[in-house]
Amino acid sequence: PSKRRAEDADLKQRILRIFAEFKQRYGVMKIHHELNLELQPLQLRCSPRRISRLMKELDIHSVTVNKWKAASASKTKVEQCSNLLK
């Protein structure tokens, strides 16, 4: 294998470890940050685009949750009651 493929294999292992460590919640940018902190003593760097490509090859992505929405009250008509207290 070429030097690039060997580096990619090493990065894939690191990405999978970080991804599992943070319970599959981290996306590309957070993995990029953690990975660069890990690679800094080795004087290496990795771009977010490369990490994105490797994550696609590994078929992993962060868990996304839709924001909570209240039930739509606008569908029901509100009846106006008479003022009993006046």
N, CA, C and O atoms as CSV, one atom per row, in Angstrom:
chain,resi,resn,atom,element,x,y,z
A,1,PRO,N,N,0.830,-1.215,0.000
A,1,PRO,CA,C,0.000,0.000,0.000
A,1,PRO,C,C,0.863,1.264,0.000
A,1,PRO,O,O,1.980,1.280,0.517
A,2,SER,N,N,0.316,2.300,-0.586
A,2,SER,CA,C,1.034,3.566,-0.652
A,2,SER,C,C,1.051,4.246,0.722
A,2,SER,O,O,0.368,3.814,1.650
A,3,LYS,N,N,1.832,5.297,0.830
A,3,LYS,CA,C,1.947,6.032,2.088
A,3,LYS,C,C,0.591,6.632,2.480
A,3,LYS,O,O,0.201,6.616,3.648
A,4,ARG,N,N,-0.113,7.157,1.479
A,4,ARG,CA,C,-1.416,7.785,1.723
A,4,ARG,C,C,-2.438,6.761,2.248
A,4,ARG,O,O,-3.193,7.052,3.175
A,5,ARG,N,N,-2.452,5.576,1.655
A,5,ARG,CA,C,-3.401,4.533,2.100
A,5,ARG,C,C,-3.058,4.045,3.506
A,5,ARG,O,O,-3.954,3.728,4.288
A,6,ALA,N,N,-1.785,3.984,3.826
A,6,ALA,CA,C,-1.370,3.582,5.173
A,6,ALA,C,C,-1.806,4.635,6.196
A,6,ALA,O,O,-2.274,4.297,7.283
A,7,GLU,N,N,-1.650,5.912,5.839
A,7,GLU,CA,C,-2.097,6.995,6.717
A,7,GLU,C,C,-3.610,6.947,6.885
A,7,GLU,O,O,-4.119,7.131,7.991
A,8,ASP,N,N,-4.336,6.700,5.786
A,8,ASP,CA,C,-5.798,6.611,5.854
A,8,ASP,C,C,-6.248,5.471,6.761
A,8,ASP,O,O,-7.206,5.622,7.519
A,9,ALA,N,N,-5.566,4.338,6.687
A,9,ALA,CA,C,-5.919,3.203,7.543
A,9,ALA,C,C,-5.710,3.554,9.015
A,9,ALA,O,O,-6.527,3.195,9.863
A,10,ASP,N,N,-4.609,4.259,9.319
A,10,ASP,CA,C,-4.338,4.691,10.691
A,10,ASP,C,C,-5.394,5.693,11.154
A,10,ASP,O,O,-5.897,5.603,12.274
A,11,LEU,N,N,-5.726,6.650,10.279
A,11,LEU,CA,C,-6.735,7.651,10.623
A,11,LEU,C,C,-8.103,7.016,10.825
A,11,LEU,O,O,-8.853,7.439,11.705
A,12,LYS,N,N,-8.439,6.015,10.029
A,12,LYS,CA,C,-9.730,5.337,10.182
A,12,LYS,C,C,-9.849,4.693,11.554
A,12,LYS,O,O,-10.903,4.759,12.188
A,13,GLN,N,N,-8.768,4.069,12.013
A,13,GLN,CA,C,-8.784,3.465,13.348
A,13,GLN,C,C,-8.974,4.525,14.423
A,13,GLN,O,O,-9.746,4.338,15.364
A,14,ARG,N,N,-8.267,5.637,14.276
A,14,ARG,CA,C,-8.391,6.724,15.250
A,14,ARG,C,C,-9.797,7.325,15.227
A,14,ARG,O,O,-10.366,7.620,16.278
A,15,ILE,N,N,-10.355,7.506,14.030
A,15,ILE,CA,C,-11.699,8.072,13.898
A,15,ILE,C,C,-12.722,7.147,14.553
A,15,ILE,O,O,-13.597,7.610,15.285
A,16,LEU,N,N,-12.619,5.851,14.295
A,16,LEU,CA,C,-13.553,4.899,14.902
A,16,LEU,C,C,-13.447,4.903,16.421
A,16,LEU,O,O,-14.459,4.796,17.114
A,17,ARG,N,N,-12.233,5.025,16.941
A,17,ARG,CA,C,-12.042,5.049,18.389
A,17,ARG,C,C,-12.683,6.292,19.001
A,17,ARG,O,O,-13.388,6.206,20.006
A,18,ILE,N,N,-12.430,7.461,18.378
A,18,ILE,CA,C,-13.008,8.720,18.875
A,18,ILE,C,C,-14.528,8.679,18.754
A,18,ILE,O,O,-15.239,9.111,19.662
A,19,PHE,N,N,-15.023,8.160,17.632
A,19,PHE,CA,C,-16.459,8.076,17.387
A,19,PHE,C,C,-17.138,7.216,18.454
A,19,PHE,O,O,-18.204,7.572,18.954
A,20,ALA,N,N,-16.528,6.096,18.797
A,20,ALA,CA,C,-17.091,5.210,19.823
A,20,ALA,C,C,-16.933,5.809,21.215
A,20,ALA,O,O,-17.807,5.648,22.066
A,21,GLU,N,N,-15.827,6.493,21.445
A,21,GLU,CA,C,-15.551,7.087,22.761
A,21,GLU,C,C,-16.614,8.113,23.138
A,21,GLU,O,O,-16.986,8.222,24.306
A,22,PHE,N,N,-17.100,8.860,22.158
A,22,PHE,CA,C,-18.089,9.902,22.416
A,22,PHE,C,C,-19.497,9.461,22.029
A,22,PHE,O,O,-20.340,10.288,21.680
A,23,LYS,N,N,-19.748,8.149,22.092
A,23,LYS,CA,C,-21.072,7.548,21.931
A,23,LYS,C,C,-21.760,7.914,20.620
A,23,LYS,O,O,-22.975,8.108,20.596
A,24,GLN,N,N,-21.011,8.010,19.544
A,24,GLN,CA,C,-21.504,8.254,18.189
A,24,GLN,C,C,-22.216,9.597,18.049
A,24,GLN,O,O,-23.060,9.770,17.170
A,25,ARG,N,N,-21.874,10.537,18.913
A,25,ARG,CA,C,-22.512,11.855,18.869
A,25,ARG,C,C,-21.681,12.878,18.107
A,25,ARG,O,O,-22.206,13.904,17.676
A,26,TYR,N,N,-20.393,12.609,17.938
A,26,TYR,CA,C,-19.514,13.583,17.314
A,26,TYR,C,C,-19.580,13.474,15.794
A,26,TYR,O,O,-19.553,12.383,15.226
A,27,GLY,N,N,-19.669,14.647,15.153
A,27,GLY,CA,C,-19.639,14.718,13.704
A,27,GLY,C,C,-18.230,15.038,13.230
A,27,GLY,O,O,-17.256,14.882,13.967
A,28,VAL,N,N,-18.145,15.484,11.995
A,28,VAL,CA,C,-16.847,15.711,11.356
A,28,VAL,C,C,-16.026,16.767,12.096
A,28,VAL,O,O,-14.842,16.558,12.357
A,29,MET,N,N,-16.641,17.890,12.433
A,29,MET,CA,C,-15.864,18.994,13.014
A,29,MET,C,C,-15.342,18.658,14.414
A,29,MET,O,O,-14.210,19.009,14.750
A,30,LYS,N,N,-16.142,17.994,15.220
A,30,LYS,CA,C,-15.676,17.651,16.562
A,30,LYS,C,C,-14.625,16.546,16.508
A,30,LYS,O,O,-13.667,16.555,17.281
A,31,ILE,N,N,-14.805,15.603,15.601
A,31,ILE,CA,C,-13.786,14.567,15.426
A,31,ILE,C,C,-12.498,15.198,14.910
A,31,ILE,O,O,-11.406,14.810,15.326
A,32,HIS,N,N,-12.622,16.170,14.006
A,32,HIS,CA,C,-11.463,16.895,13.482
A,32,HIS,C,C,-10.695,17.552,14.621
A,32,HIS,O,O,-9.467,17.479,14.675
A,33,HIS,N,N,-11.423,18.196,15.531
A,33,HIS,CA,C,-10.777,18.876,16.656
A,33,HIS,C,C,-10.051,17.871,17.557
A,33,HIS,O,O,-8.887,18.074,17.902
A,34,GLU,N,N,-10.732,16.800,17.932
A,34,GLU,CA,C,-10.133,15.789,18.804
A,34,GLU,C,C,-8.941,15.113,18.132
A,34,GLU,O,O,-7.918,14.866,18.772
A,35,LEU,N,N,-9.074,14.818,16.855
A,35,LEU,CA,C,-8.010,14.142,16.117
A,35,LEU,C,C,-6.773,15.023,16.000
A,35,LEU,O,O,-5.649,14.542,16.146
A,36,ASN,N,N,-6.978,16.317,15.738
A,36,ASN,CA,C,-5.829,17.218,15.624
A,36,ASN,C,C,-5.145,17.429,16.973
A,36,ASN,O,O,-3.933,17.637,17.024
A,37,LEU,N,N,-5.908,17.378,18.060
A,37,LEU,CA,C,-5.277,17.441,19.387
A,37,LEU,C,C,-4.406,16.212,19.618
A,37,LEU,O,O,-3.341,16.290,20.231
A,38,GLU,N,N,-4.881,15.086,19.117
A,38,GLU,CA,C,-4.139,13.833,19.265
A,38,GLU,C,C,-2.908,13.795,18.355
A,38,GLU,O,O,-1.877,13.236,18.730
A,39,LEU,N,N,-3.013,14.384,17.168
A,39,LEU,CA,C,-1.921,14.343,16.196
A,39,LEU,C,C,-0.907,15.462,16.388
A,39,LEU,O,O,0.177,15.423,15.805
A,40,GLN,N,N,-1.249,16.462,17.202
A,40,GLN,CA,C,-0.367,17.617,17.398
A,40,GLN,C,C,1.018,17.241,17.916
A,40,GLN,O,O,2.002,17.771,17.401
A,41,PRO,N,N,1.154,16.355,18.906
A,41,PRO,CA,C,2.503,15.979,19.355
A,41,PRO,C,C,3.315,15.276,18.261
A,41,PRO,O,O,4.545,15.309,18.280
A,42,LEU,N,N,2.629,14.644,17.315
A,42,LEU,CA,C,3.316,13.968,16.212
A,42,LEU,C,C,3.616,14.921,15.059
A,42,LEU,O,O,4.192,14.522,14.047
A,43,GLN,N,N,3.217,16.191,15.221
A,43,GLN,CA,C,3.376,17.231,14.205
A,43,GLN,C,C,2.690,16.836,12.901
A,43,GLN,O,O,3.239,17.017,11.814
A,44,LEU,N,N,1.487,16.295,13.030
A,44,LEU,CA,C,0.672,15.942,11.880
A,44,LEU,C,C,-0.639,16.702,11.967
A,44,LEU,O,O,-1.048,17.141,13.042
A,45,ARG,N,N,-1.296,16.854,10.817
A,45,ARG,CA,C,-2.599,17.515,10.763
A,45,ARG,C,C,-3.488,16.758,9.798
A,45,ARG,O,O,-3.016,15.985,8.965
A,46,CYS,N,N,-4.779,16.993,9.926
A,46,CYS,CA,C,-5.734,16.341,9.042
A,46,CYS,C,C,-6.886,17.316,8.796
A,46,CYS,O,O,-7.371,17.952,9.731
A,47,SER,N,N,-7.319,17.432,7.558
A,47,SER,CA,C,-8.371,18.375,7.217
A,47,SER,C,C,-9.753,17.771,7.481
A,47,SER,O,O,-9.910,16.550,7.472
A,48,PRO,N,N,-10.749,18.623,7.715
A,48,PRO,CA,C,-12.113,18.123,7.916
A,48,PRO,C,C,-12.646,17.387,6.686
A,48,PRO,O,O,-13.428,16.444,6.805
A,49,ARG,N,N,-12.218,17.824,5.520
A,49,ARG,CA,C,-12.684,17.183,4.288
A,49,ARG,C,C,-12.184,15.739,4.196
A,49,ARG,O,O,-12.917,14.849,3.764
A,50,ARG,N,N,-10.961,15.520,4.597
A,50,ARG,CA,C,-10.400,14.168,4.584
A,50,ARG,C,C,-11.125,13.287,5.599
A,50,ARG,O,O,-11.426,12.126,5.325
A,51,ILE,N,N,-11.398,13.851,6.769
A,51,ILE,CA,C,-12.126,13.114,7.793
A,51,ILE,C,C,-13.526,12.770,7.296
A,51,ILE,O,O,-14.013,11.663,7.524
A,52,SER,N,N,-14.172,13.708,6.621
A,52,SER,CA,C,-15.492,13.462,6.065
A,52,SER,C,C,-15.462,12.316,5.060
A,52,SER,O,O,-16.337,11.450,5.060
A,53,ARG,N,N,-14.455,12.325,4.213
A,53,ARG,CA,C,-14.319,11.261,3.212
A,53,ARG,C,C,-14.118,9.905,3.884
A,53,ARG,O,O,-14.727,8.911,3.488
A,54,LEU,N,N,-13.265,9.874,4.898
A,54,LEU,CA,C,-12.997,8.618,5.602
A,54,LEU,C,C,-14.233,8.131,6.362
A,54,LEU,O,O,-14.487,6.928,6.428
A,55,MET,N,N,-15.002,9.066,6.938
A,55,MET,CA,C,-16.218,8.670,7.632
A,55,MET,C,C,-17.247,8.105,6.652
A,55,MET,O,O,-17.982,7.177,6.989
A,56,LYS,N,N,-17.299,8.657,5.453
A,56,LYS,CA,C,-18.206,8.119,4.436
A,56,LYS,C,C,-17.775,6.717,4.022
A,56,LYS,O,O,-18.614,5.841,3.812
A,57,GLU,N,N,-16.466,6.507,3.906
A,57,GLU,CA,C,-15.964,5.174,3.568
A,57,GLU,C,C,-16.288,4.172,4.675
A,57,GLU,O,O,-16.585,3.010,4.396
A,58,LEU,N,N,-16.231,4.622,5.935
A,58,LEU,CA,C,-16.554,3.761,7.064
A,58,LEU,C,C,-18.064,3.626,7.275
A,58,LEU,O,O,-18.520,2.792,8.057
A,59,ASP,N,N,-18.832,4.459,6.566
A,59,ASP,CA,C,-20.296,4.491,6.668
A,59,ASP,C,C,-20.747,4.794,8.098
A,59,ASP,O,O,-21.599,4.104,8.657
A,60,ILE,N,N,-20.151,5.845,8.675
A,60,ILE,CA,C,-20.553,6.297,10.007
A,60,ILE,C,C,-20.953,7.759,9.921
A,60,ILE,O,O,-20.414,8.516,9.113
A,61,HIS,N,N,-21.898,8.146,10.756
A,61,HIS,CA,C,-22.315,9.540,10.855
A,61,HIS,C,C,-22.860,9.770,12.250
A,61,HIS,O,O,-23.248,8.826,12.938
A,62,SER,N,N,-22.888,11.020,12.665
A,62,SER,CA,C,-23.317,11.318,14.026
A,62,SER,C,C,-24.820,11.097,14.163
A,62,SER,O,O,-25.572,11.175,13.192
A,63,VAL,N,N,-25.228,10.825,15.377
A,63,VAL,CA,C,-26.637,10.643,15.672
A,63,VAL,C,C,-27.283,12.018,15.703
A,63,VAL,O,O,-26.826,12.907,16.422
A,64,THR,N,N,-28.335,12.191,14.932
A,64,THR,CA,C,-29.045,13.471,14.925
A,64,THR,C,C,-30.431,13.264,15.483
A,64,THR,O,O,-31.081,12.256,15.205
A,65,VAL,N,N,-30.879,14.214,16.267
A,65,VAL,CA,C,-32.200,14.144,16.883
A,65,VAL,C,C,-32.952,15.404,16.481
A,65,VAL,O,O,-32.425,16.513,16.570
A,66,ASN,N,N,-34.185,15.219,16.041
A,66,ASN,CA,C,-34.996,16.377,15.681
A,66,ASN,C,C,-35.366,17.149,16.931
A,66,ASN,O,O,-35.560,16.567,17.998
A,67,LYS,N,N,-35.463,18.461,16.794
A,67,LYS,CA,C,-35.845,19.290,17.919
A,67,LYS,C,C,-37.297,19.004,18.292
A,67,LYS,O,O,-38.120,18.669,17.441
A,68,TRP,N,N,-37.585,19.142,19.560
A,68,TRP,CA,C,-38.927,18.882,20.056
A,68,TRP,C,C,-39.844,20.013,19.652
A,68,TRP,O,O,-39.485,21.186,19.759
A,69,LYS,N,N,-41.021,19.663,19.191
A,69,LYS,CA,C,-42.022,20.668,18.848
A,69,LYS,C,C,-43.294,20.366,19.626
A,69,LYS,O,O,-43.685,19.210,19.783
A,70,ALA,N,N,-43.919,21.403,20.097
A,70,ALA,CA,C,-45.192,21.231,20.783
A,70,ALA,C,C,-46.251,20.849,19.756
A,70,ALA,O,O,-46.144,21.202,18.582
A,71,ALA,N,N,-47.252,20.139,20.196
A,71,ALA,CA,C,-48.342,19.770,19.298
A,71,ALA,C,C,-49.005,21.041,18.795
A,71,ALA,O,O,-49.194,21.997,19.548
A,72,SER,N,N,-49.342,21.043,17.564
A,72,SER,CA,C,-49.922,22.238,16.961
A,72,SER,C,C,-51.331,22.457,17.496
A,72,SER,O,O,-52.232,21.660,17.234
A,73,ALA,N,N,-51.514,23.521,18.233
A,73,ALA,CA,C,-52.823,23.845,18.791
A,73,ALA,C,C,-53.652,24.644,17.792
A,73,ALA,O,O,-54.851,24.836,18.000
A,74,SER,N,N,-53.041,25.103,16.730
A,74,SER,CA,C,-53.752,25.944,15.772
A,74,SER,C,C,-54.765,25.150,14.956
A,74,SER,O,O,-55.637,25.743,14.320
A,75,LYS,N,N,-54.669,23.819,14.961
A,75,LYS,CA,C,-55.595,22.997,14.194
A,75,LYS,C,C,-56.964,22.908,14.867
A,75,LYS,O,O,-57.977,22.698,14.200
A,76,THR,N,N,-56.989,23.067,16.180
A,76,THR,CA,C,-58.257,22.998,16.893
A,76,THR,C,C,-58.758,24.407,17.163
A,76,THR,O,O,-57.987,25.321,17.456
A,77,LYS,N,N,-60.074,24.554,17.055
A,77,LYS,CA,C,-60.662,25.857,17.322
A,77,LYS,C,C,-60.831,26.052,18.814
A,77,LYS,O,O,-61.268,25.140,19.516
A,78,VAL,N,N,-60.495,27.221,19.299
A,78,VAL,CA,C,-60.627,27.537,20.715
A,78,VAL,C,C,-61.972,28.204,20.915
A,78,VAL,O,O,-62.282,29.211,20.278
A,79,GLU,N,N,-62.763,27.638,21.802
A,79,GLU,CA,C,-64.059,28.233,22.097
A,79,GLU,C,C,-63.909,29.250,23.209
A,79,GLU,O,O,-63.212,29.017,24.196
A,80,GLN,N,N,-64.571,30.373,23.036
A,80,GLN,CA,C,-64.476,31.409,24.054
A,80,GLN,C,C,-65.614,31.208,25.055
A,80,GLN,O,O,-66.788,31.127,24.692
A,81,CYS,N,N,-65.221,31.133,26.324
A,81,CYS,CA,C,-66.215,30.932,27.390
A,81,CYS,C,C,-66.641,32.285,27.945
A,81,CYS,O,O,-65.914,33.275,27.866
A,82,SER,N,N,-67.812,32.291,28.494
A,82,SER,CA,C,-68.302,33.543,29.091
A,82,SER,C,C,-67.566,33.785,30.396
A,82,SER,O,O,-67.163,32.838,31.072
A,83,ASN,N,N,-67.390,35.045,30.749
A,83,ASN,CA,C,-66.691,35.450,31.956
A,83,ASN,C,C,-67.627,35.307,33.146
A,83,ASN,O,O,-68.539,36.111,33.338
A,84,LEU,N,N,-67.386,34.264,33.943
A,84,LEU,CA,C,-68.276,34.021,35.091
A,84,LEU,C,C,-67.931,34.900,36.280
A,84,LEU,O,O,-68.808,35.182,37.097
A,85,LEU,N,N,-66.717,35.332,36.403
A,85,LEU,CA,C,-66.294,36.143,37.547
A,85,LEU,C,C,-66.584,37.616,37.362
A,85,LEU,O,O,-66.738,38.341,38.344
A,86,LYS,N,N,-66.660,38.064,36.150
A,86,LYS,CA,C,-66.911,39.457,35.786
A,86,LYS,C,C,-65.970,40.370,36.528
A,86,LYS,O,O,-66.026,41.587,36.355
